[in-house]
Amino acid sequence: MAIVGRPNMHQDSAPPPRVSKKEILASLLQPPAPLPASDEPYKAQRTGTTPYMSIGVLRGEPHTHYHDIESFLYVLVLFFLSYKGPLQKETLRRAQAQGFTQPVGAGRLPHVTAWPAMFERWASGTFQEISERKYFALAPASHASFVKDYFPHIRSRWELASQSTAPALADLILDCWMMFSHHDLKVAHSQFIEVLQEWLKQYADEEAYYVYPFDD
């Protein structure tokens, strides 16, 4: 839900109160607050981890809200490559009992996976090298390579949830990826939200396959 709250993330405020799952889901239906002026830069620059940093920030450009929206794209793309599908109910309950923390020295958890080589290259090299790799991956001429490199990994990780989950995720990722490519990386918050909301409507039945054993 972080993308929904993006317009106000740079305002000083107290920590938000704990909210229920129903309140979080309801927030999707609320219209977002207006964004700041289009290309107005703000103070923070080159913050974050390189796989999730926007191309402009990696290049040292003044940081705008467009860069933050682009970072959400990379979070979305990499999230579904980082895990072997949804966890079972018993595993989730054990994780909750441990406070969703991992003991130091325990090694990689069994449901966490390494990224494919194309995306591992976003985590090493100079800022300039990583920015060039991302820019090349988002170029229209690279769409076929992206589909070839990305979607087999989505199927192998998420097909066990249901036969429809992997295609649903593929549609979401491709729609978002193409949107950024066609808009030269300048995607407004409202545009991103519109794609997410349309996807939620189209695949509303998929929620039946997700496990959420908690009361809040």
VMD Tcl script that draws the C-alpha trace (Angstrom):
set ca {
  {0.00 0.00 0.00}
  {3.04 2.26 0.12}
  {2.43 3.56 -3.38}
  {-1.04 4.77 -2.33}
  {0.43 6.94 0.39}
  {3.29 8.26 -1.74}
  {1.96 11.86 -2.25}
  {2.40 12.73 1.42}
  {5.56 10.78 2.23}
  {7.81 13.84 2.36}
  {5.68 15.75 4.86}
  {6.73 15.78 8.51}
  {4.25 13.79 10.57}
  {3.95 11.58 13.65}
  {4.20 7.79 13.16}
  {0.91 6.51 11.74}
  {-1.45 4.62 14.06}
  {-1.89 0.87 13.61}
  {-4.63 0.17 11.09}
  {-6.60 -2.96 10.30}
  {-6.45 -4.96 7.09}
  {-9.90 -3.66 6.14}
  {-8.76 -0.07 6.56}
  {-5.71 -0.70 4.40}
  {-7.81 -2.24 1.65}
  {-10.32 0.61 1.88}
  {-7.51 3.11 1.37}
  {-7.12 1.83 -2.19}
  {-10.47 3.40 -3.03}
  {-9.52 6.82 -1.73}
  {-8.37 9.36 -4.33}
  {-4.70 10.31 -3.81}
  {-3.71 13.77 -2.67}
  {-2.18 15.96 -5.40}
  {1.54 15.60 -6.05}
  {4.02 18.46 -5.81}
  {4.89 20.48 -8.91}
  {6.06 18.17 -11.68}
  {9.86 18.45 -11.72}
  {10.47 20.37 -8.52}
  {13.58 18.82 -6.91}
  {13.82 18.27 -3.20}
  {16.77 17.80 -0.89}
  {17.31 14.03 -0.68}
  {19.60 12.61 -3.35}
  {21.05 9.17 -4.01}
  {19.30 7.53 -1.10}
  {18.35 3.86 -1.16}
  {19.73 0.53 -2.35}
  {20.93 0.41 -5.94}
  {18.52 -2.28 -7.25}
  {15.61 -0.03 -6.21}
  {17.08 3.36 -7.11}
  {15.73 5.23 -10.12}
  {17.88 5.71 -13.19}
  {17.93 9.48 -12.69}
  {19.10 9.22 -9.08}
  {21.82 6.77 -10.10}
  {22.94 9.36 -12.65}
  {23.06 12.08 -10.00}
  {20.10 14.07 -11.33}
  {18.09 16.31 -8.94}
  {15.67 14.05 -7.09}
  {11.99 14.48 -8.06}
  {8.82 12.59 -7.22}
  {9.10 10.78 -10.58}
  {12.17 9.01 -9.21}
  {10.22 7.75 -6.20}
  {7.45 6.36 -8.41}
  {10.06 4.65 -10.58}
  {11.56 3.06 -7.46}
  {8.18 1.51 -6.67}
  {8.37 -0.21 -10.07}
  {11.63 -1.91 -9.10}
  {10.22 -2.94 -5.71}
  {7.27 -4.53 -7.50}
  {9.42 -6.27 -10.13}
  {11.95 -7.64 -7.65}
  {9.51 -8.65 -4.91}
  {8.06 -11.50 -6.95}
  {11.54 -12.74 -7.81}
  {12.64 -12.79 -4.18}
  {10.35 -15.54 -2.84}
  {9.22 -19.03 -3.77}
  {5.56 -18.11 -3.87}
  {3.26 -17.47 -0.89}
  {4.07 -19.07 2.45}
  {1.90 -21.76 4.03}
  {-0.30 -20.81 6.97}
  {1.83 -22.69 9.51}
  {5.00 -20.98 8.27}
  {3.37 -17.57 8.56}
  {2.30 -18.27 12.13}
  {5.84 -19.33 13.10}
  {7.19 -16.18 11.51}
  {4.69 -14.08 13.49}
  {5.72 -15.82 16.73}
  {9.34 -14.80 15.98}
  {8.30 -11.21 15.32}
  {9.01 -11.67 11.59}
  {12.74 -11.53 12.34}
  {15.51 -13.93 11.35}
  {18.16 -15.09 13.85}
  {21.64 -13.79 13.08}
  {23.71 -16.45 11.34}
  {20.69 -18.51 10.30}
  {21.48 -18.10 6.62}
  {18.99 -17.52 3.83}
  {15.45 -18.61 4.64}
  {14.23 -21.52 2.49}
  {11.50 -19.47 0.78}
  {13.91 -16.66 -0.21}
  {15.50 -17.02 -3.64}
  {18.34 -15.40 -5.55}
  {17.49 -13.02 -8.39}
  {18.09 -14.02 -12.01}
  {21.37 -12.80 -13.50}
  {19.74 -9.86 -15.32}
  {18.55 -8.39 -12.02}
  {21.56 -9.38 -9.92}
  {23.49 -6.96 -12.16}
  {21.41 -4.13 -10.67}
  {23.12 -4.78 -7.34}
  {26.77 -4.54 -8.39}
  {28.88 -2.04 -10.28}
  {29.09 1.73 -10.32}
  {26.01 3.93 -10.22}
  {26.60 4.77 -13.89}
  {26.87 1.11 -14.91}
  {23.69 0.16 -13.04}
  {21.79 3.10 -14.52}
  {22.81 2.02 -18.03}
  {21.70 -1.56 -17.38}
  {18.30 -0.42 -16.15}
  {17.88 2.05 -19.00}
  {18.69 -0.65 -21.54}
  {16.27 -3.11 -19.88}
  {13.42 -0.55 -20.05}
  {14.07 0.42 -23.68}
  {11.26 -0.65 -26.07}
  {13.78 -2.68 -28.06}
  {14.43 -4.81 -24.94}
  {10.81 -5.74 -24.16}
  {11.11 -9.19 -25.71}
  {14.28 -9.91 -23.71}
  {12.63 -8.73 -20.50}
  {9.66 -11.05 -21.03}
  {11.98 -13.95 -21.88}
  {14.18 -13.36 -18.82}
  {11.48 -12.48 -16.28}
  {8.36 -14.55 -16.76}
  {9.79 -18.09 -16.59}
  {11.01 -17.19 -13.09}
  {7.55 -15.93 -12.12}
  {6.00 -19.20 -13.27}
  {8.54 -21.33 -11.41}
  {8.05 -19.40 -8.17}
  {4.30 -18.69 -8.11}
  {2.56 -21.39 -10.16}
  {2.17 -23.57 -7.08}
  {-0.18 -20.98 -5.53}
  {-2.67 -21.58 -8.34}
  {-2.63 -21.99 -12.11}
  {-3.90 -18.42 -12.48}
  {-1.58 -16.63 -10.05}
  {1.53 -16.59 -12.25}
  {-0.31 -15.21 -15.34}
  {-2.01 -12.59 -13.14}
  {1.33 -11.41 -11.77}
  {2.81 -11.45 -15.26}
  {0.04 -9.13 -16.48}
  {0.64 -6.71 -13.61}
  {4.41 -6.56 -14.06}
  {4.25 -6.21 -17.82}
  {1.61 -3.45 -17.67}
  {3.70 -1.46 -15.20}
  {6.97 -2.09 -17.06}
  {5.50 -1.00 -20.41}
  {3.96 2.09 -18.83}
  {7.34 3.33 -17.60}
  {9.00 2.46 -20.89}
  {6.45 4.31 -23.01}
  {6.41 7.39 -20.77}
  {10.20 7.77 -20.72}
  {10.23 6.91 -16.98}
  {8.00 9.89 -16.08}
  {4.94 8.16 -14.65}
  {2.61 10.09 -12.37}
  {1.36 8.68 -9.10}
  {-2.22 8.65 -10.45}
  {-1.14 6.64 -13.52}
  {0.52 3.99 -11.37}
  {-2.49 3.78 -9.05}
  {-4.86 3.42 -12.02}
  {-2.93 0.39 -13.31}
  {-2.89 -1.20 -9.84}
  {-6.61 -0.63 -9.28}
  {-7.54 -2.03 -12.69}
  {-5.46 -5.11 -11.96}
  {-7.13 -5.57 -8.56}
  {-10.54 -5.45 -10.21}
  {-9.58 -7.84 -12.99}
  {-8.08 -10.41 -10.65}
  {-10.29 -9.96 -7.59}
  {-10.89 -13.72 -7.39}
  {-7.17 -14.36 -6.88}
  {-7.44 -13.30 -3.24}
  {-8.99 -16.68 -2.45}
  {-5.57 -18.27 -3.03}
  {-3.69 -15.99 -0.59}
  {-3.15 -17.01 3.01}
  {-3.60 -14.41 5.76}
  {-4.06 -16.23 9.09}
  {-3.99 -13.11 11.28}
  {-6.88 -11.17 12.79}
  {-5.63 -7.60 12.15}
}
mol new
graphics top color blue
foreach p $ca { graphics top sphere $p radius 0.5 }
foreach p [lrange $ca 0 end-1] q [lrange $ca 1 end] { graphics top cylinder $p $q radius 0.2 }
display resetview
